[in-house]
Amino acid sequence: MKTVLYVPLDDRPANLDDVVVQGKAAGIHIITPHLGDIQNRLDSEKTVEGNTLLGTSTPTYGKPSNIHDFILKNAAKVDGFIISSDMLAYGGLIGSRQLREDGGGTYPDYDEDTTRLLDVIKAIKGKYPRKPVFVMDTIMRLATTSFADGLALDAYNESRALMQQPRQSFTAFEDIVNGYNLSPESTEYGETTYFNKEQYYNTRQHKFKTNLYILDKLARKGYIDFIAVGVDDANTQGVQINEINYVEARINEWLGGMDGQNPDRAIILPDADGLGHALVARMANQLLRGGKKTRYAVKYFGPHGSTIINTYEYMNVHENVVRHVDIVGGVVVADSAYLDVATDTTSDVENGNELTNAPSVNEASSFDMASELDRMTNRHPGKPGKKSVDIEIIAITALDQVQAAVAQLTSNSEKGLPSVLIDFVGKGPANVDVAEALLNSPYTGRVLGYSAWNTPGNKIGMAVGMGQSRYALITTETHAHALRDAMNAQGSLLFKRFLKDYDYKAVAIADIRTYSRAHALYTNVATLADQNMVLFNSEADYAHLQTLLRDLMQTYTTALANKTAFAQGNVAIKQICNGEAAYAEYCSALLEYTNPDFIWGRAFEITLNPKVTLK
């Protein structure tokens, strides 16, 4: 069994628990730092006056020095490295957004403590040149973190609104970091009320210098084999655009890219919490298949992904799919839209997580998919290429096309073509009707990957990451015990995706939010008490919320295990050998009663680790 060292973005399940199980499903042992060294938490203390909340403080970030030492200590015994630069340099994603008194010195000598930490990447690659080193980095998001370091929801809303305003265009690095506050007309944006704008710009300066250091001093010089740069919570305009363009230019200039991307060395795209899944998939493909390209087809059931741009992203869904396929070590060889597309393609925002907008059916159907595919894959127009497909991504973008998607899944399964499912209809969580239609199909239990969690980039990274890493194992592994252990991990992760993305995020969370808000301790946060229940609800009410969560998830676990997709005797793919699939049967699904919990003390995210067995 291969062993991979993995430094996660933070300790939320999307970045830690799920990625470790994904590794098991691919027959890979993933080692991670001590939990205490990667722990991230929102503010844990509060100041109040009567029934009014005055403020919060004391968040928890990871421990970069311990992460640095962990990497060095374990480098000799692993086969590859996947490292989050945010955790290594800042103690995690929210740590990288912590407001700063200054933006550091002049690049490249901007912060010797930060560069010392990052240079551990140079050290391990220098000592173990044959071991793959993959890095995930992020472009800082527009908004501050709610309820971390005393910044409340007002600060989040104000910062995001200001930072998505158009900026003056710059191409030089120093102009970019010094021009964050300039409009296209070169006028300064006004003062802020709920957060310190200058400290925010300092943080952005420091983070962008780190982005440059990683590209310039590490990736450019060959110390990083592959880097995935995620643009966290973005927009089609705003303070990030100059940074994105600059990174794309450096990928072209330093890393042999075209149009800002190089599938062999560096990709930049909208995502953060799906990058761990994607890079584990690339690692599995590298270690188990020697980096052989997996051929993907993408079929949209509803509007073509090229017509959809999420309000929290700057890239259209189709390009995002193609770029995620690049990250995992694949290539898109075919894409199409189901002909009978829906006319209502606009979805609303749900808690600031997701919005998709698409043009009319006529615009979608007239889209030149062949030329778009050529542009995405850098293939010369008209040049013949292999049309055979290893995996098909079934992307559901319209509710009224879900039955057509299920029919496609049925057809793929009967032909022996592995599938990956992505629900783009749901606004952050799964769409209830889409999920039910999928769960009523026995073929859903066979898919290699599925997600409906959060933004399109997150969904794509998780689903395609699951699919690619699983494909790498089942097409190469022959030992029965290894296939069995990995099969149980795959079943558990697929089951979890529905249990969390659908049963919790689309259904059960409403009960949690309702109770938390009805029992808020402070009148000025009553409508958002569920964003920090440890502070905004009493100890007794928080304990009740934990019990409520656990009772609900026991009920939903039982119900999900009885759905057609996961019913006893239904099958999942265990192995593909010489084009023929072997299957294992679902036997049982269990969830430890005390396992579900609010890892960050908020309703949005929970721990959830069901155990599914197959035989």
N, C-alpha and C positions, 0 to 999 in steps of 0.2 A: 504493500500500500504506500502510495506517495504521501508525503507530509508537506504541508504548505504553511508558512508563517503568515498570519493575517492580522494586520492592525486596522481595526474598523474605524469608521467615521465617528461613531459613538456607540453607546451600549443599548440603544433602542433595538427592539427585535428585528426590524427591517435591515439593520446593519450588522447585527451580531447573531442572535439565535437562528434566524432563518438561513443565514449564509453558512453557518456551521452545519446545519442539517442538509443544506444543498450540497455541501462538500461530501457528506456521508453518502448521499444519493448518487454521487459520482465516484464513490470509492476512494475519496481523498480525506486524509486526516488533517484537520485544520487546527493549528494551535494559535491561541490568542493571548494577549497580556492578561495579567491578573485583573479581575473585575474592578477592584478598587482603583486601578490605574487608568481605566477607560470610562469610569462612571461620569455621566453628565446628569445634572438635575437642575430644575428651575429653582427660583428663590425659596428658601426654607424658613425665613423669618419675616415678621411683619410688624408694622407700627399701626396702631388703631386708636381711635377716640370714640368711645361709645359704640354705635353700630355703623361707624364710618371707617373704611380702610384708608389709611394715610399713605402707606407705601409698603414695599417688600424689598428684601435684600438677601444676600448670601446664597448665591447659586453654587453649584459644584461643577468643576471642570476636571478633565483628565490630568495626568501627571506626565508631561512630556519627557522629563529626564528619565523616568522609569521606563517609558516606552523605548527610548534610545537604548538603554541598557538591555532591555528584553530582546531587542533585535540582535545586538551583538552576542548576547549569551546563547541564543538559539540558532545562529546563522549556520553553524557547521552541520547541524543535524536535519535540516530541512531541504526540500528539493526545489523550492521556489518561494518568492516573497510577494505579498500584496500589501502595500502600505498606504494608509491615508496620511497625506501630508498635513491635513488639518489636525488630526490627533497628534501626530509627531511634533508639530511646531506650536500648536495652540491648545492642545488638550481637548480637541473635538470641534464639531461644527459650530455650536453656540459659542465656544471659546474663541473661535476665529472672528466672531462679530463683536467681541467685548470692546466697548468704547475705550479709546486710548488718549493719553495726554499729548502724545506726539506720534508722528508717522514714521519714526525711525530716521536714520541718517541717509546719506547719499548712497544710492545703489552702486556697487554691490555690497558695500560695507555698511549696510543699513541697520543691522542688529546682529552682533557676533553670537549672542546666545541662540538666536533662531537659526542662523546658518550653521552653527556647530551641530545642532540637532539634525538638520537636514543632511549634513555631510555624512551621517551614518550610512546613507544610501550609497555614497561614493565608496565608503569603507567596505561594505559587504560585496559590492560588485567587483571591487578591485581584488578582493581575496577569493571570491567564488565567481569567476567570470562566466562560467557555463550555467549558472543557476538563473532562471528568469526572474527579473525584478520588474514588477508592475506597480505603478503609482497612480492613485486617484487624488486629484486636486480639485478645488472648486473656485469658481469666480464668486466673490461675495454677493449675497443676495441684496435686494433693494431695501428690505425692511429690517428693523431691529428685532430682537427676540422678545416676545411678550413675557413679562414676569420673570425676567432675568436681569440682575443688577438694577432692580428698581424700575425698569422700563415697563410701563403698562400697555394695555391695548391701544390707548390713545397715541402712544409713541410709535407703535407698529403702523397704525393707519396713517399718521402724519408722515412718517419717514418713507413709507412705500409710495404715497401720493406724490411727494416731492421728488423722490429718486427715479420715478418713471416719467418725469417731465423730460422733454427733449434737451439734449446737451449740444454744445458746440463740438463740431467734429475735429478730432486731433488724431495724428498718426504717430507722433514722437512720444516716447515714454514719459519724459519729464512734462511735456505739455498735458498729457492725459492726467497724471497724478496732481498737477497743479490747477487743472481746469474743471474739476468736478462740479463746481458751483456755477458754471457759466452756461447760459442759454445759447441757442443758435445765433442770437443777435449780440452775443458777448456781454449781456447784462447779467448781473448777479441775482441769484434767487434770494428771496427775503429770509427773515429770521424765523426760527422755529419756536414752538411753545413747549412741546412735550419731550423733546430730546435735544441734546447738544449737537448741533450740526457740525461744528468744527471737530469735535471728538469723533463723530461718525466718519468724517473725511479722513481723519488721521488713521482710523482703523482701516479704511479702504485703501489708503496709501500703503500701509504696512503690508496688508494682504496681497496687494498687487505686486509689490516688490518681491514677496515670496513666490507668487506665480511666476514672475520673471526669473528668479533665481533657479527654480526647479527646471524651467525650460532651457535656460542659458548655461548654467553651471553643471547640471546633472544630465538632463535628457540629451542636449546637444553634444555632450562629450561622451555619450555612450554608456553612462552609468545606469540609465533607465532603459529597459527594453521596450516598454510600452507605457504610455501615460494617457489616462482618460481624464479630461477636464470637464467637470460638471458645472453648468451655470445654474445656480440655485435660485429658485423662485424669480423668474426673469420677466421680461416684457420686450415687445418689439421696438421700444425706444427707451431712452433713459440713460442713467449713469453707467450702466454696464456695457453699452454698445461699443464705445471706444476700446474698452478692455477686450471684449470678444474679438473685435476686428484686429487688434494688436496681436493677440494670441494666434489667431488664424494666420496672420502674416508671418509670425515667427515659425509656425509649423511648416509653412511653405518654404521659408528661407533656410531654416536650420535643420529641418527634419524631413525634407524631401516631399512635402505635401503638395496637394493640388486643391484649389478652392478652400484652403484652410484645413484640410484633413489628410491624413495618411493612415489607411487601415493597418499598416504594418508597424507604425510607430506612435501615432498620436491622433486622438479624436477629441473634439470639443462639441458638446451638445447639452440640451436642457435635461438635467437630472442631478441627483445627489444620492438619494437613498437607494437607488437601484444600481449604483456603480459597483458595490461589493458583489452582488449577484453576477454582474456582467464580467467582472475581472476573474472571479472564481471560474466562470465558464471558459474564459480564454485560457486560464491556467490548466484546466482539465483538458482542453483541446490540445494544448501544447505538450503536456506531460504524457497523455494517453494516446494521442493521435499524431504526434509530431508536428502539430500546427497545420494539418491538412484543412483546407477550406471546406466548410459545410455549406451546401447550396440550399438557399431558402427561396421559397415563393411566399408572397404576401397577397392575401385576398381580402378585400374590404366588403363587408356586408352593410351597406349604407354608403354615404359619401366617401369618395377616395380620400385617403389621409392627406394628400397634398392640398386639399381644400379646407383643412381644419388647422387653426392655430389656437392653442390654449392661451387664456389671458395671463397665465403664470409662466409662459414660455415664449421664446422668440423664434422658434423653428417650427415648421409645420409637422404634423404627425407622421407623414410618410418619410420625410427626411430623417426624422428622429428614429423611426424604425430601422431605416437603412443604416444609420450611424451606430445604433446599438448592435446590429448584426455585424458591423465592422469590428466593434469592440470584442465581441465574443469569439471572433475568429471565423466568421462566415462571410458569405457574399450573397446579396439578393440577385437572383437570376430571372425572376419573373414577378410582376405585380399586376393586379387588376382590381376592378370594382365589380361587385355583383350588379347586374344591369338594372334591376328594379329597385332603385334607390329611393329613400324617403325625401319628402319635401320639407319637413320640419326638422332642421338640423341645428337648432340653437338650444343650448342648455344653460341653466342658471348657475349662479355661484352658490355653493353650500359650504358655509363657514370659511370662505376665502380659499378654498382648496382647488376648485376646478371650474373652468368655463370653456366651452368649445363653440366656435362659430364657423359655419361653412356657407359657401354660396349656394345658388340654386342648383337643382338637378341638372339643368341643361349645361351649366358651367362644369359640374363634376363629370358628366358623361362625355363632354367634348374635350376633356383634358387629354393631352398627348402622352400616354403612359410610356410608350416606347422611348421617346426622346428624354423623358424625365428619368427613366431607368438608366439610360446611357450617361446622363449627367451625374446621377447619384453614384454610379459605380465606376466612373471615369473610363467607361468602355467606348471605344471609337464607334460612332454611329454606323450602323449597318454591318459591323463586324460580327461574324457568326460566333456563337459561343455555346457551351453546353447548356442544354435546356432541361436535363434531368434534375430532379429536386430531391433533397434529403429530408427536409422538414418544411411544412407549410404553416405559416402564421395565419390564423383565422381571426381577423380584426373586425369586431362588431361595432359599427359606428351609427347604426339606426335601430331602434327597438323593433320596428315592424319587419326587419330582415333577420330576426333571430332564428326563425324556423329554417330559413334558407341556410344560415350558418350551421345549424344542427345537421341539416341534410349534407352539407359539405363535410362536416366532421364524420358523419356516417360513411360517406363515400371514401374519404381518406383512409379510415380505419379498415374498411373492407378491402381496400387495395394494398394495405400495408404501409401507407405513408404516414409517418408520425406527425402529430399536429401540436401546435401551441395556440392557446386561446387568450385573447385580450379583450376585455370589456371596456370600450371607450364610451359607452352610453351612460354608465353610472357617473354621477357628479362627485367624484372623490371616493366613495365606496362603490360596491357593485350595484348595478341596477337590479331590483328585485325580480322583475319579470325575465330579464336575461338570465339571471342566476338559476331561477326555477326551471327554465327551459333547458339549460345545460345540465342541470342535475337530474332531469327526467330522462336523459339519454345515457344508456350504458357505456357509450363510447367516450364520455367525458372522463371516466375513470382511467382511460388509457392515455390521456394526453401527457406530454412531457413537461408542459409548463402552462400556468394560468396565473393571471393577476387582474384585479380590478382596483388596486390600492392606490389612492391619491392621484397625483398628476399623471398625464400621459407618459412622461419620461420615466416616472417611477414604475408604472404598470409595465412598460416595455422592458425596462432593465430587469425587473424581477421575472417576468414570464419568459423572455428570450434567454435570460441567464439560466433559469431552471432547465429549459429545453435543451440548450447547447451542452451544458455540463452532463446532463443525464444521457444525452445521445453519445457523448464521448465514451462513457462507460459501457453502455449496453452494446455498442458495436465493437468493443475491444476485449471486454472481460469474459473469461470462460470458466472460472472457478465457481462452483455452486455456492459455497458459503459466502463468498464476496458478493455474488449477485443477490443472495437472499438478504444479507444485511443492508445492502444499498436499496433493495426493493422496499423494505420497511421504511427507510428514511424518505424515499420518494413518495410513498403513499401517505406518510405523515405530513410531509410538506404540502402536497397537493390538497389533502383534506383540510389542513390549516388555512390555506388560502381562501377556501370557500367559507370555513368557519369564521374567519376574521373579516375578510373583505365583504362578505354578504351577511352572515348571521349577526356578527357584532356591529360592524361599521354601518350597515344599512338598516338594521332592525333594533338590536338590543341597546345600542348606544342611546337611543331616544329615552328609554326608561332611566338610564343613568343620568343623563342631562336634566331630565325633568325633576328627579328627586333632588339632585345637587342644587339646582337653581331655586327650587321651592324651599330649601332649607339653608340658604345662604346666611352667613353670620352678619354680612355687611350690606347695607342697602345700595351702595354705589357700585357693587360688583355682582348684584343678584343675577343679572342676565348672562353672566359669564363665569359663574362660580365653578363650573366644571373644568375651567382651564387651570385651576390650581386648587383642587379639592382639599388637599392637606391643610392649606391655609384658610380657605374660604368657607369650609364646613367644619363643624365641631368634630371632635374625636369620635364621639358616638355615631354621628351621622356618616363619617368616613368609614367606620367599621360596618355600618349598615350597607353602605354602597359596595364595599368589598363582598359582603355576603350576597347582596343582590346580583352582583356581577357573576359570582361563582354559581349561584343557583340558575341563573339564566343560561350560562354557558354549558352547564350539565344538560339542561333541557335541549339546547340546540345541538349539542354533540350527539345525543341520542337520535334526534330527528334527522340530522345530516347522515348519520351512519345507516339510516334506513332509506335514504334516497337511492334511486336506481343506480346512480353513478358509483356509489360506495357500498351498495348492498352486499351481504355475504354471497359469495359465489361469483360476483361480477369480476372481471379480469382487468389487469393492468400489464403493460409491456415490461417484461423482465429482461429480455435479451433479443438482439437482432443479429443474426448470423447468416451470412450468405443471402441476405435479402429476406429471410424468413424470420418472423417474430415468434418468440416463446412468451408465455403469459404466466402470471401468478394470480391467485384468487384473493380477493378481499375477505378477511376473516372477522376482524373486530376493530373497534376504535374506542379508545379510552382517554379521558382527560382527568388528571388528578384534581380533586376538588379544590385544593388550595393553590393550584398553579396559576389560574388567571389572577392578575393583579394590575394595578395602575402604576406602571413602572416610573412614570414621571409625575404621578399624583394628579393626572388630568385624564379626562374621558377619552381624548383623541387617540391615545396609544395604550395598549395593554400587552402584557406578556400572555402567551397562549401557546402551549406546547402539547398538542394531542399526540398520542402514540397509536399508530395504525399498524396492524400486522397483516401480512399476506402469506400465502403458502403455495 
